[in-house]
Amino acid sequence: MSTTLPRTYSPTVAVPLSIAIVAVLASAVNAVLALVGGAIGATGPGLQPIAYLSLTVVAAIGGAVGWHLIARFANRPSRVMRWLVPSFLAVSFIPDILIGVSTGTGDGWLYAAVLMCMHVTTITIAILTYRRLMPLPDRADARDTTA
């Protein structure tokens, strides 16, 4: 049985390819989440296609560029990503929580929950894609032995 190593791509291919894959897959999943959210009673401007599609593409671009820059310049990119990704996800929840608090109703919290699910799925798809197409280097001179 032979194992194959993941193919490595140059940044000029990996970054745009990652952006395209994340934008398409996450947009499709977010469309399903918006439809399900609307079917169970969530309403709000964030569930309109123009809103979630454009923001998903912006997130795909920002995520891929950020991932590439951290992989290239950080001494311990895996360690940076272990705290950066969850922190970024938590910060992305702040506007959603404010929506739920400002409305004070179950409908507002339902809308906020659907938006939070969109954030989680987008980041999950992004991380899986970036790890595959832009693996983080394991530098022997700066190896993280504590993790």
C-alpha positions in Angstrom: 0.0 0.0 0.0 1.5 3.3 -1.0 0.6 6.7 0.4 0.7 9.8 -1.7 1.7 13.1 -0.4 -0.5 16.1 -1.1 0.3 17.9 -4.2 2.0 21.3 -3.6 0.9 24.2 -5.6 2.7 27.5 -6.2 1.1 30.5 -4.5 0.1 31.9 -7.8 -2.1 28.8 -8.3 -3.0 27.9 -4.8 -4.4 31.2 -3.6 -6.8 31.9 -6.5 -7.8 28.2 -6.6 -8.5 28.2 -2.9 -10.5 31.4 -3.2 -12.6 29.9 -6.0 -13.3 26.6 -4.2 -14.2 28.3 -0.9 -16.4 30.9 -2.6 -18.4 28.3 -4.6 -18.7 25.6 -1.9 -19.4 28.0 1.0 -21.9 30.0 -1.1 -23.8 26.9 -1.9 -23.9 25.8 1.7 -24.9 29.3 2.9 -27.7 29.3 0.3 -29.0 26.1 1.8 -28.7 27.6 5.3 -30.5 30.7 4.2 -33.4 28.7 2.7 -33.7 26.5 5.8 -33.5 29.5 8.0 -36.2 31.3 6.0 -38.4 28.1 6.1 -38.2 28.0 9.9 -39.0 31.7 10.3 -35.7 33.6 10.3 -35.9 36.8 8.5 -33.3 39.5 7.9 -31.2 41.2 5.3 -28.3 38.8 5.9 -30.4 36.0 4.4 -30.8 37.7 1.1 -28.5 36.2 -1.6 -26.7 39.5 -2.4 -25.6 39.8 1.2 -24.4 36.3 2.0 -22.9 35.6 -1.4 -20.9 38.8 -1.5 -19.7 38.4 2.1 -18.8 34.8 1.5 -16.6 35.8 -1.5 -14.9 38.6 0.6 -14.3 36.0 3.4 -12.8 33.5 0.9 -10.4 36.2 -0.5 -9.4 37.5 2.9 -9.0 34.0 4.3 -6.8 32.7 1.5 -4.6 35.8 1.4 -4.3 35.7 5.2 -3.5 32.0 5.3 -0.8 32.4 2.6 0.8 35.3 4.4 0.9 33.6 7.8 2.2 30.4 6.2 4.9 32.4 4.5 6.0 34.8 7.2 5.2 33.2 10.6 7.8 31.2 12.4 5.2 28.8 13.7 2.3 29.1 11.3 0.4 26.1 12.8 0.5 27.6 16.2 -0.6 31.0 14.9 -3.6 29.4 13.1 -4.6 27.4 16.2 -5.4 30.6 18.0 -6.2 32.9 15.1 -9.0 30.9 13.5 -11.1 30.3 16.6 -10.5 34.0 17.6 -11.6 35.2 14.2 -14.7 33.0 14.4 -15.6 34.3 17.9 -15.2 37.9 16.7 -17.4 37.2 13.7 -20.2 36.2 16.1 -20.3 39.7 17.8 -22.5 41.3 15.2 -24.8 38.3 15.3 -25.1 38.4 19.0 -25.8 42.2 18.8 -28.6 41.4 16.4 -30.2 38.9 18.8 -29.8 41.3 21.8 -31.1 44.4 19.9 -34.3 42.6 18.8 -34.9 40.8 22.1 -37.2 38.4 20.4 -37.0 34.7 19.5 -37.1 35.7 15.8 -34.0 37.9 16.2 -32.1 35.1 17.9 -33.2 32.6 15.3 -31.8 35.0 12.6 -28.6 35.4 14.6 -28.2 31.6 14.9 -28.6 31.1 11.2 -25.9 33.8 10.5 -23.6 32.1 13.1 -24.1 28.7 11.3 -23.1 30.4 8.1 -19.9 31.7 9.7 -19.0 28.3 11.1 -19.6 26.5 7.7 -17.7 29.1 5.8 -14.7 28.9 8.1 -14.8 25.1 8.1 -14.9 24.9 4.3 -12.1 27.5 4.1 -9.8 25.7 6.6 -10.2 22.3 5.0 -9.5 23.8 1.6 -6.5 25.9 2.7 -5.0 23.0 4.5 -5.2 20.9 1.4 -4.0 23.4 -1.2 -1.7 25.6 1.0 -0.3 23.3 3.7 1.4 25.1 6.5 5.2 24.5 6.5 6.8 22.6 9.3 10.0 24.5 9.9 12.5 22.3 11.7 14.3 25.3 13.2 11.1 26.7 14.7 9.2 23.5 15.5 6.6 23.8 18.1 7.3 21.0 20.6 4.8 22.2 23.2 1.7 21.4 21.1 
